Amino acid sequence: MNTLSYKGFYGTVNFSEKDECFYGKIEGIDGLVNFEGESVKELTEAFHEAVDDYVAYCTAEGITPHKSYSGQLNIRIKPETHSRIATLAKQAGESINAFISQTLDRRVAAMLMMAGMIVCAAGVQAQEYGFEYKDFPYKRTLCELPTYTAGTQITLGAPDITQDGKKLTGWRFEGQMYPLGGAFTMPEKDVVIESIWDNATGITNIQGDKTPCTKVIENGQLYLIYQGTKYNVQGAEVE
């Protein structure tokens, strides 16, 4: 089905042989707003006018222009697709829900950008930046690396992985450390997240012996917990 887009709204396009004209309606709103025209030019102008009138009406009445949704969506997919999603989500260290949500976000953003419906304040299309994990044993099975617009909140992977006697314990970007499953805000540039690995049998403690201690990351800083006391990486006790 053909569609028109304008100011973040889109409308369906149909043709009536009986009336010999094009017609359509604005989609994604709480209400019914139709438009029509005898040519593509007239139809486009009528659509723009309908959107402008609808937005003006909503502003005057204090109504939210776009239809509101709960954010909960039940979908039916092929069992084999479900299985592949589960495998990819596990490899990425994400829940199935998070994997599907982020995949849909990227797909929707790409389609809206192609339609010219995502713009920034300067009036140019919002740019997307590459995102990838470095030195990560499991790669996403995608034709290309995922991309995100600046400001997008990303849930970092949280896989339970051990390789070559070392266990994945966190992530690092430009000196800032993040825990597995932590939140990451996409900057205005391509991102390569480094993986942090520690001995799977335990971390040598501050005293230098082989008694393992616990590593934690708080507010981007690395600490060691040894016998109930927290230390920084220089070995100083932290209150």
Buried (B, 14 or more C-beta within 10 A) or exposed (E): EEEBBBEBBBBBBEEEEEEEBBBBBBEEBEEEBEBBBEEEEBBBEBBBEBBEEBBEEBEEEEEEBEEEEEEEEEEEEEEEEEEEBEEBBBBBBBBEEBBBBBBEBBEEBEEBBEEEBBBEEEEEBBEBBEBEBEEBEBEBEEEEBBBBBBEBEBBBBBBEBEEEEBBBBBBBBEEEBBBBBBEBEBBEEEBEBBBBBBEEEBBBBBEEEEEBBEBBBEEEEBBBBBEEEBBEEEEEEEE
